Amino acid sequence: MTKPLDGIKIIDFTHVQAGPACTQLLAWFGADVIKVERPGSGDVTRNQLRDIPDADALYFTMLNSNKKSLTLDTKKPEGKEVLEKLIRESDVLVENFGPGALDRMGFSWERLNELNPKMIVASVKGFSDGHHYDDLKVYENVAQCAGGAASTTGFWDGPPTISAAALGDSNTGMHLAIGILTALLGRDKTGKGQKVAVSMQDSVLNLCRVKLRDQQRLERVGYLEEYPQYPHGEFGDVVPRGGNAGGGGQPGWVLKCKGWETDSNAYIYFTIQGHAWEPICKALGKPEWIEDPAYRTAEARQPHIFEIFKTIEAWLADKTKFEAVDILRKFDIPCAPVLTMKELANDPSLRASGTIVEVPHKKRGSYLTVGSPIKFSDMKPEVTASPLLGEHTDEVLASLGYSRQEIFNLREVKAV
């Protein structure tokens, strides 16, 4: 079946996570993604956190499926010549080098535009151009701190906390993919390429917009009514950490279920929405709370919200997290079990939907990875194995018009 991005050729000059997450998504949707790697070593994640000796690490395989691998030494004239040919025939170049690296390679925006005026050059950056930290090296946790996530995550009596979710890396890659697709649509109208850049700080902040909302509310009224600190605690002049409180204005908390003493994930997340109060009371066997003035409104409940959560925990004491959710969902109460990576990996629903997929690999055997989180009515993206280092070098060179002898010569000078 024809895929939406069939015919789009992408030069993938990215490494580690943010850039590869972007190009992998585009590869799932049909783009021909050619990952350009250094001969002999390749992407650093090929050997980071290895669990099988001499096989590509899961860190690499889970971010580079559906791609081709071309080894190329762009410091050599012969390697530069190959790259120039590839640029002329490609639609997009994606990179996450440090500032100025492409310029030093001899491939500035002006040079790229000269070689291919339709080329879209997409970049992952730590900070936006012109930012006073734009020369700072940025990794996942650095981005979470710089983007406001860490200062608003964790408990109010503890330090700023990093999220396990890749807010700085994969999230930035998703934003960049949207930018690339937008630029491709724009090119259809103008015939011209352009530069697209996404900074990790900006991407994290984009996901923290509700906290920016709360900062403005706090400055105006001096408190945040849905935070656990209200009304008994004190607020300073910055958005505080709110523990497990809901970010949308509905009080919520992680609550213990049966077995929590020995199972560190025997919990559910329980949300108290205003319109769900009556069903909650019925589910808990507390019909008297429905019209009780001390509980009837969100404003009335907030002063003793933790007493309410304690009552709910008492109701949960003889129920597993799965039993509890099965009861509560019949009352249309927003809740979820706290699922572990092991539970998610073995979830039959996620396997059936393609969210978790098992992929055969030439050296690792089968491994689990994430599939497309985006679902389509007329397409189910197929996830194929990540490439071995240089696996497609000869194929790519042949597609650029190099003969077998010329490919041999390039190997002799170690340009590929």
Buried (B, 14 or more C-beta within 10 A) or exposed (E): EEBBBEEBBBBBBBBBBBBBBBBBBBBBBBBBBBBBBBBEEBBEBBBEEBEEEEBBBBBBBBBBBBBBBBBBBBEBEBBBBBBBBBBEEBBBBBBBBEBEEBEEBEBBBEBBBEBBEBBBBBBBBBBBEEBEBBEEEBBBBBBBBBBBBBBBBBEEEEEEBBBEEBBBBBBBBBBBBEBBBEBBEBBEEEEEBBBBBBBBBBBBBBBBEEBBBBBEBBEEEEEBBBBBBBEEEEBEEEBBBBBBBBBEBBBBBEBBBBBBEEBEBBBBBBBBBBEBBBBBBBBBEBEEBBEEEEBBEBEEBBEBBEEBBEBBBEBBEEBBBEBBBEBBEEBEBBBBBBBEEEBEEEBEEBBEBBBBBEBEBEEBEEBBBBBBEEEEEEBEBBBBBBBBBBBBBBEBBBBBEBEEEBBEBBBEEEBB
